[in-house]
Amino acid sequence: MKNINTELIIGLFMIAGFLAFGYLSLQMGEFSIFDLEKNYSLEAEFDNVSGLKVGAVIETAGVGIGKVARVGLGEQGQAKVTLLINQDIKITSDAIASIRTQGLIGDKYIKIIQGADEEMLKEGDTIFDTESSIDFEELVSKYIFESD
């Protein structure tokens, strides 16, 4: 009888450990089964989104305010990016969205610079002022081949 109780306690402890490990893995990977945060989506069109990936961070004033939900092509051949912004964050209608790099060769993220307009963007609106990603390979090749 004592042996069965010990095995049962060890089994429950192992299950709790696996559940805790799974939960921590999901949280560290910034994936949540229970999407407690409410978001709204905005669109932005860029000439070049080289290196920007789905799930990339969106920041304003150095604070994460959302994630990139989708990267695709728009109707005019520009890159169309869908942004998921936290519900409690309001973006002005004259905001500027730019693609930046964390560090010298780090991941790409979107930086939003708030404007002075009092009108706020709503679900499905578009950020019109954008700055595209800087392509370092293109800059280096221009410098090398045009310096003759």
N, C-alpha and C positions, 0 to 999 in steps of 0.2 A: 504494500500500500504506500509506503514511504517512497519507494522507487518511482511509482506512477506520478505522485505529486511533484517530485523533483523534475521529472521529464516534462510534465505539463508546464511548470513554471519556466523552465528553460525554453520550451517551445514558444510560449507567449512572449518571452523576452526577445527571442530571435525575430518573431513576426513584428514586434514593435520596433526593433532595430532596422529591419528592412523598410518598414513604412517611413521611419524618420529619414533614412538614407534617400529614399525616393523623393520625399518632400523637399529635402535640401537640394537634391540634384535639379529638380524643377525650378526652384527659386533661384539658384545660382545661374541657371541657364536663362533666366528672365522669362520663364514660361509659367503661366498660371492656369491651372484647371478652373479655379474659381475666380473669374474675372470680376473682381470687386470694383475696379476702377471703371467709371463711366467715361467714354471717349466720344468725341465727335470728329468727323473727317473733313479735311480741307484738301484742295488740289493745288499743285504748283507745276509749272512747265519750265524746264531748263533746256538750254542748248546742248549741254553735256553733263551726264551724271556718272561718268567713268568711276567705277569702284564703289558706288553707293549700293548698299544691299538692303533687302527687306529686313526689318528689325533694327535698322540703324537708329541711333538716338537722335531726338530733336531737342535742341537746347535754346534757351533764351536767358541771357545774363549768367551763363554758366550753369544753369539749373536744368536738369532733364524734365521736359514737359510732355513727351510723347515718343512715338516710334513711327518709322516708315512702314506703311502697310502694303504698298504695291509700287512697283516701278515698271512702266511700260511705255509704249509709244502713243503720242497724241495724234490728233487729226492732221496737224501741219508738219508732222515729222519730228517734232520735238519730243524730248523725254517727258512723260507725264508721271508725276509722283503723287501718290495718295498718302496724306499725313494723318495719323491718329493723334489727336491732341487731348490731354486730360480735360474733363468737363469743367473743372473749376478755373482753368486758364483761358483768358480771353485774348484774342489776337486782333490788333487794330487793322483796319482795311488798307492802310498804307504801309504795312509791315514789309520788310525785305527778308527773303529767304535765300541763304547762300549755303553752298556745299563746302565744307571745310574738312581738313585732315587733322586728326589727333596726332601731334608730333610730326616728325619729318616723313615717315613712311607708315603711319598708323592707319587706322580705320577711318572711313569717311562718315561724317555726320552732318546734319542740317542745323545751321544756326539761324534763328529768327531774331531780327532786330526790330523791335516795336517802333511804330511811328507815333505821330502826335495827333492823329485823327481820333475823334471821339466815337466814330462808328466802328462797331466790332464785326468781325466775320462770323457767319453762321454756318451750320452744317451744310456741306457741299459747295461752299464758296471757294473762290480761287485767289491765291496770292499771285499778283501780277508782276511785282518787282522781284526778280530773282537774279542770282549770280551763280554761274555754272562752276563746275569743278575745274581746277587747274590741272592740266595734263602735263606732268613733268617730262615725260618722254618727248612730247611734242616741243616743249621749250628747249630741251637739250639738243634735239635734232636741228631746230632752227638756228641755235647758237653755233653748232658745229658746221653746218653746211652753208650758212650765210656769212661766215666770218672770212671767207676767201678774199 
